[in-house]
Amino acid sequence: MGHADGVLIRRVDEDDWPTVRDIRLRALRESPDAFGSSLAREELFAESHWRMRLRTSSTWVALDEQGTPRGLVSLVQEPGSPDDDRHVVSLWVAPEVRRRGIGWSLLDAVVRAGAADSARTVSLWVVDDNASAVDLYVRAGFERTGERQVLPRDPQRTEERYVRRTDVLGLAGR
């Protein structure tokens, strides 16, 4: 649990699947270029799929004073990654509440969780043309690795892996 300007960061479990579904579908609807999935695909997911997703990843939502979800992030063990790395996916903050520290707070939650799970690093992929995301991650202590890949759903675009050590306490440059 953490706070950013009246926003509560709460770790969710599979019974919270309707909340996670709603914020995730909103993210895909409003920021379609930011994710590896698509709205059309995830709108078809049944309750069982959302529950399975929440059982296999650690997920946090950012809730405003009214309990409305305004942000989301998940932490997974990425296939093929080192055992001591945890991978950040699905980070999204609603446009109307951006630049208020919510992205920071969500990243803080995943880095702490990674450390608590004995992970040495937390990593993520960022699309090269998403300058605001790159800026947030770099200020939050993530460093470029130079490791790149083509976006599977859009070969015209590339993304780069960024990594942050979990033993670096406090978010840098805040």
N, C-alpha and C positions, 0 to 999 in steps of 0.2 A: 504494500500500500504506500502511495506517495501522493504528493500534492503539487500542482502547478496552477497558480492563480485560480483557486476555487475548484480545480478539477481533480477528481479522485482517480488514481491509477489502481485498478483492481485486477488481480489474477483471477481468471475464470476457469470453470470446469465444464464438463460436457452438458450439465443441466442448463448452462447459460447459452446453449447453442442458438436460440432465437435471436438473442442480442448480438452475438458474433455474426450470424448470418446477415442481419440487417445492416450492420456497419460495413461488413465486407462487400456486400452487394452495392452499397452506396459508394464505396471506394472504387469498385470496378466501373460503376456507372459514370462517376465524375472524373476519375483519373485513369482512363483505360490504357494509356501508354505506359503507366508506371509498373504494371504487373505482368507476370508470365502467363496468367490465366485470362479468361474472358468472362464477361457478364453472362453471355448466352450459355456458356458451359456451366457456371456455378449456380445460375438460376434454376437449373434442373436438379440440383442436389437435393436428396431426401434428408429427412431428419437423421437417419442412420449414418449418412455420410458426414454431416456436420459433427455428430457425436464422435465418430471415429477420428476425425481430424483433431478434435479437442483432446482426445485420449492420447494421441501420438505427438502432440506438440504442446509446449507451454505457451499460453496466450494471455495477454493483458488487454483490457479496454480502458480508455480514458472516459470517465463519466462527468458531465457537468453537474451543477447544483441541483438540477431537476432530474438527474439520473439518465439523461439522454447520452447515448454513446457518441463521442466526438473523435475517437482515435482508437487505433488497434495496432498490435504488434504480436508476432509469434516467434518462438525460438525452437529450432529443430536440430536434430542430429542429421546433418546432410550426408547422403550416401557418398562414399568415396572420400569424405573429409577425415582429417585426423580424429582419433578418439577424444582428444582433449580440446577440440574446437566445437563451439555451438554456433549455429547459423541463424541469422536474423532474417525473417521473411515477413511480408505483408504489412510493413510499417506504413501507416497512413494516418494523417491528421486532417480533419474536416477543414475546408478552406476558410470558413468563417471564424475559426479559432486559431489559425496558424500564427506563428511568430509570438506565441505567448508561453513558450517553454514546455509545451505538451510533448513534442517530439523528443526533447531532452529527457523528460521524465520517463517516457516509454523506453528510451534507450538505456537509461540508468537502471530501470527494472530488469531488462534482459541481461545487462552486463553483470549485475549483482547475482542474478539467478545462475548465470554461467559460472561465476566464481564459486557459488555455493554448491554447484554440481561438479566441482573440481576441473572445470574447463580452464585451460591456460589462455585461450583466445576466443573471441567472438568475431565472426566475420559476416560479410554481406556483399551482395553484388549490386552495383549501381550502374544504371544506363548512363553512358557518357554525356548525353545531352540534357540530363536532369541536374542543372547547375545548383538549384536550391537544395536538393538532396545531398549532393557532393559537399556543399558548404556546411550543412548541418553535421554530416558524419565527420568531416575533418575537424570541425570545432569540438566535436564530442570525443576526439582522441583516436579516431580511426585513421589508419595510414594506408596509402596506396600500395598494392603489391606488384603492379605491373602485369598481373595475370589477367588475361582478357578472354572473352568468348563472344561469339556472335549470338544475338538474341534468337532463340529458336523460332519464334513466331514472326520475326521481322529481320531477315538477314542483312538489311541495309544498315542496321544499328548494332552497336557493340556495347558491352558492359565490362566493367572492371571490378575485381575483387578487392575489397578493403578489409583490413583486420585491425582489431584492437586487443591488447593484452588486458586480461581481467585483473591483474595485480597492480595496475596503475589506478590508484584510488582517486576519486573525484573527477568530474568531467573537466577536461582541459579547456582553457580559453573561454570559460563561461562568462 
